Amino acid sequence: MSTATLRLSCPIRTGISARVSGFTADRDCIIEEAQQFSDRRTGRFFMRLVFDPQDNDIASLREAFSAIAENFEMEWDLREPGWVPKVVLMVSAFDHCLGDLLYRMRIGEIAMDVPAIISNHPREKLTTSLIGDIPYHHLPITKDTKPQQEAEVRRIVENTGADLVVLARYMQIFSDEMAAYMNGRCINIHHSFLPGFKGAKPYHQAYARGVKMIGATSHYVTDDLDEGPIIAQDVENIGHAESPDDLVAKGRDVERRVLAKAVRAHLEDRVFLNGDRTVVFEN
């Protein structure tokens, strides 16, 4: 079945759900999934609706719904059936998250098209065999060449028409200009259950402190390093007999699944920015 997805947010008012469901009912659309949330703290209402448009043209639905959206002061989007977003992946030397995302794309678990992979390391440095014929851009970076390298990244993002950029363990810190450019459309994975151990060798720091739990956090990129709105988190229990290498291995596993969960949620229009927080409708 081919479905469309309507996502919206607006100031809390009475009658929003009734008006939206009435809109679909008047056009004989069949609702497959509906989720909503009113955040009294921020005064915002959030809704995600998946429906079968039947014989309705998506362009006509967009035009007709725009009057409702204007009346309720909505920020909204209507995704047409079969829409496949374009995602640029960025990676450094550790490619476990990159390989995992490419595998999930290949088996159809995550619906996306990858028009480019960008790395500050040459392709032969990576271990994954799933890159195939995806264009690979090796863009070395130094302190002196950072502005030029970031400009080239922006050029690739714009030329590919990317809907999302994913930092799949890309270990370079963005400049403020780059972070502003990526704001709201770039997802990062951080190797801790934030807040946590920062700097070099976080798992070794955790081991030295005798932690009983490690984790990973996936969040949107902002100009505040590792402080962007959080999308997904998960943890792994640690036993007293486990070594730093054991923690690193468990860390790779939790990073893979947390990043994949965040990327999939974003691409399925399940994530809404809500100030410094997010609203995430689980599937």
Secondary structure as the mmCIF struct_conf table of DSSP 4:
data_model
#
loop_
_struct_conf.conf_type_id
_struct_conf.id
_struct_conf.beg_label_comp_id
_struct_conf.beg_label_asym_id
_struct_conf.beg_label_seq_id
_struct_conf.end_label_comp_id
_struct_conf.end_label_asym_id
_struct_conf.end_label_seq_id
STRN STRN1 ALA A 4 PRO A 11
TURN_TY1_P TURN_TY1_P1 THR A 14 GLY A 15
HELX_RH_AL_P HELX_RH_AL_P1 ILE A 16 ASP A 26
TURN_TY1_P TURN_TY1_P2 ARG A 27 ASP A 28
STRN STRN2 ILE A 30 ASP A 39
TURN_TY1_P TURN_TY1_P3 ARG A 40 GLY A 43
STRN STRN3 ARG A 44 ASP A 52
TURN_TY1_P TURN_TY1_P4 GLN A 54 ASP A 55
HELX_RH_AL_P HELX_RH_AL_P2 ILE A 58 ASN A 71
TURN_TY1_P TURN_TY1_P5 PHE A 72 GLU A 73
STRN STRN4 GLU A 75 ARG A 79
HELX_LH_PP_P HELX_LH_PP_P1 GLU A 80 GLU A 80
TURN_TY1_P TURN_TY1_P6 PRO A 81 GLY A 82
STRN STRN5 LYS A 86 VAL A 91
BEND BEND1 ALA A 93 ALA A 93
HELX_RH_AL_P HELX_RH_AL_P3 HIS A 96 ARG A 106
TURN_TY1_P TURN_TY1_P7 ILE A 107 GLY A 108
BEND BEND2 GLU A 109 ILE A 110
STRN STRN6 ASP A 113 SER A 119
BEND BEND3 ASN A 120 HIS A 121
HELX_RH_3T_P HELX_RH_3T_P1 ARG A 123 LYS A 125
BEND BEND4 SER A 129 SER A 129
TURN_TY1_P TURN_TY1_P8 GLY A 132 ASP A 133
BEND BEND5 ILE A 134 ILE A 134
STRN STRN7 TYR A 136 HIS A 138
TURN_TY1_P TURN_TY1_P9 LYS A 143 THR A 145
HELX_RH_AL_P HELX_RH_AL_P4 LYS A 146 THR A 160
TURN_TY1_P TURN_TY1_P10 GLY A 161 GLY A 161
BEND BEND6 ASP A 163 ASP A 163
STRN STRN8 LEU A 164 LEU A 167
BEND BEND7 ALA A 168 ARG A 169
HELX_LH_PP_P HELX_LH_PP_P2 ILE A 173 SER A 175
HELX_RH_AL_P HELX_RH_AL_P5 ASP A 176 MET A 182
TURN_TY1_P TURN_TY1_P11 ASN A 183 GLY A 184
BEND BEND8 ARG A 185 ARG A 185
STRN STRN9 CYS A 186 HIS A 190
BEND BEND9 HIS A 191 PRO A 195
BEND BEND10 GLY A 199 ALA A 200
HELX_RH_AL_P HELX_RH_AL_P6 PRO A 202 ALA A 208
TURN_TY1_P TURN_TY1_P12 ARG A 209 GLY A 210
BEND BEND11 LYS A 212 LYS A 212
STRN STRN10 MET A 213 TYR A 220
BEND BEND12 ASP A 223 ASP A 224
TURN_TY1_P TURN_TY1_P13 LEU A 225 ASP A 226
BEND BEND13 GLY A 228 GLY A 228
HELX_LH_PP_P HELX_LH_PP_P3 PRO A 229 PRO A 229
STRN STRN11 ILE A 230 ASN A 237
TURN_TY1_P TURN_TY1_P14 HIS A 240 ALA A 241
HELX_RH_AL_P HELX_RH_AL_P7 PRO A 244 LEU A 267
TURN_TY1_P TURN_TY1_P15 GLU A 268 ASP A 269
STRN STRN12 VAL A 271 ASN A 274
TURN_TY1_P TURN_TY1_P16 GLY A 275 ASP A 276
STRN STRN13 ARG A 277 VAL A 280
#
